């Protein structure tokens, strides 16, 4: 597993680091996200590949927060992707975001989300969207996202609802 920790706010060779007190969010390889993806998102489907087709899309990035034991306690992936609904381009999709259940509610998810949004802003993204598991919609709403009307569906036995947020020029989040 390759992990490079940098000084907050620096970029070296495309690597990104963001400090969201008290958590350090670092850019990692996609493979570094696999153990937590498996444990949180795919524990019931060990037959499924952890590598998603859009993990390698040009511009995709993978972020993580690591615990004291060196294991990832939070991961998120984002990539440029136009949503299946009207949204201001360029749009970016958050995918495979997971936080270890033992540390949910401690701010790790919010720190990851903030780092993803900062990274997307730096790339001049206008819209952020995700297919949220229904069990996580409340989290995304608390981060300033809005539910996309008529965009609920079920896949693999899991209920999903699309959520979206327009990124303005200010640092304030602007729900659509």
LUMKEDO-965959 format. One record per residue (C-alpha): x, y, z. Coordinates in steps of 0.02 Angstrom, whole numbers, padded with zeros to 5 digits, always signed. Layout:
<atoms>
XYZ
...
</atoms>
This chain:
<atoms>
+00000+00000+00000
+00071+00168-00051
+00024+00316+00059
+00107+00486+00047
+00074+00612+00184
+00112+00792+00139
+00108+00959+00227
-00069+01025+00231
-00127+01108+00072
+00019+01055-00037
+00018+00965-00202
+00167+00864-00263
+00159+00771-00427
-00031+00768-00422
-00036+00706-00241
-00154+00800-00127
-00159+00823+00062
-00285+00920+00166
-00290+00939+00354
-00463+00947+00430
-00427+00962+00615
-00404+00840+00697
-00396+00724+00546
-00268+00718+00408
-00339+00671+00238
-00214+00602+00113
-00223+00549-00068
-00192+00363-00087
-00190+00229-00220
-00357+00148-00259
-00292-00014-00182
-00272+00073-00014
-00461+00097-00011
-00502-00087-00038
-00496-00155+00141
-00620-00025+00206
-00727-00037+00049
-00739-00224+00078
-00777-00210+00264
-00906-00070+00254
-00981-00076+00079
-00958-00253+00014
-00948-00370+00164
-01099-00467+00104
-01037-00479-00076
-00861-00549-00072
-00889-00607-00252
-00887-00427-00314
-00727-00344-00373
-00677-00195-00265
-00605-00103-00415
-00745+00000-00493
-00740+00039-00680
-00727+00226-00646
-00585+00211-00517
-00462+00241-00659
-00558+00377-00753
-00441+00520-00799
-00444+00641-00652
-00509+00517-00523
-00434+00529-00350
-00443+00425-00191
-00431+00498-00015
-00411+00416+00155
-00395+00452+00340
-00290+00328+00438
-00307+00277+00619
-00164+00263+00743
-00142+00080+00692
-00108+00130+00512
-00272+00059+00447
-00391+00168+00346
-00541+00224+00449
-00617+00327+00309
-00602+00325+00119
-00682+00415-00027
-00661+00415-00215
-00713+00552-00336
-00705+00570-00523
-00769+00683-00661
-00938+00611-00714
-01094+00687-00785
-01247+00634-00685
-01403+00554-00758
-01500+00714-00718
-01482+00898-00763
-01336+00981-00675
-01212+01120-00708
-01052+01052-00787
-00919+01005-00750
-00991+00878-00629
-00896+00763-00511
-00959+00603-00431
-00917+00543-00255
-00913+00355-00250
-00863+00217-00129
-00859+00332+00023
-00846+00230+00182
-00809+00261+00365
-00770+00123+00488
-00930+00098+00592
-00827+00104+00752
-00783+00288+00718
-00939+00351+00629
-01004+00511+00706
-00830+00576+00751
-00811+00694+00603
-00709+00579+00492
-00843+00575+00356
-00864+00764+00361
-00675+00788+00349
-00667+00672+00198
-00815+00759+00117
-00736+00931+00144
-00571+00870+00070
-00661+00797-00083
-00755+00960-00110
-00594+01062-00091
-00506+00952-00219
-00653+00968-00340
-00657+01158-00318
-00472+01163-00362
-00516+01072-00523
-00653+01200-00558
-00796+01077-00532
-00969+01155-00529
-01074+01009-00466
-01043+00866-00345
-01161+00717-00344
-01173+00542-00273
-01285+00389-00273
-01309+00381-00085
-01364+00226+00006
-01527+00274+00088
-01445+00240+00256
-01320+00380+00219
-01435+00513+00144
-01442+00606+00311
-01253+00623+00310
-01252+00700+00136
-01395+00817+00179
-01297+00875+00332
-01151+00916+00216
-01261+01031+00112
-01316+00914-00026
-01496+00897-00086
-01598+00746-00140
-01629+00736-00328
-01816+00712-00352
-01863+00551-00441
-01687+00477-00431
-01713+00337-00305
-01676+00158-00357
-01627-00014-00291
-01473-00111-00346
-01400-00269-00273
-01526-00267-00132
-01477-00091-00078
-01587+00065-00091
-01504+00219-00164
-01552+00402-00184
-01456+00526-00290
-01393+00681-00200
-01317+00838-00275
-01233+01001-00226
-01190+01151-00332
-01020+01225-00293
-01021+01414-00297
-00872+01527-00306
-00884+01561-00119
-00830+01436+00012
-01012+01417+00063
-01097+01260+00002
-01248+01293-00108
-01377+01154-00121
-01471+01145-00286
</atoms>
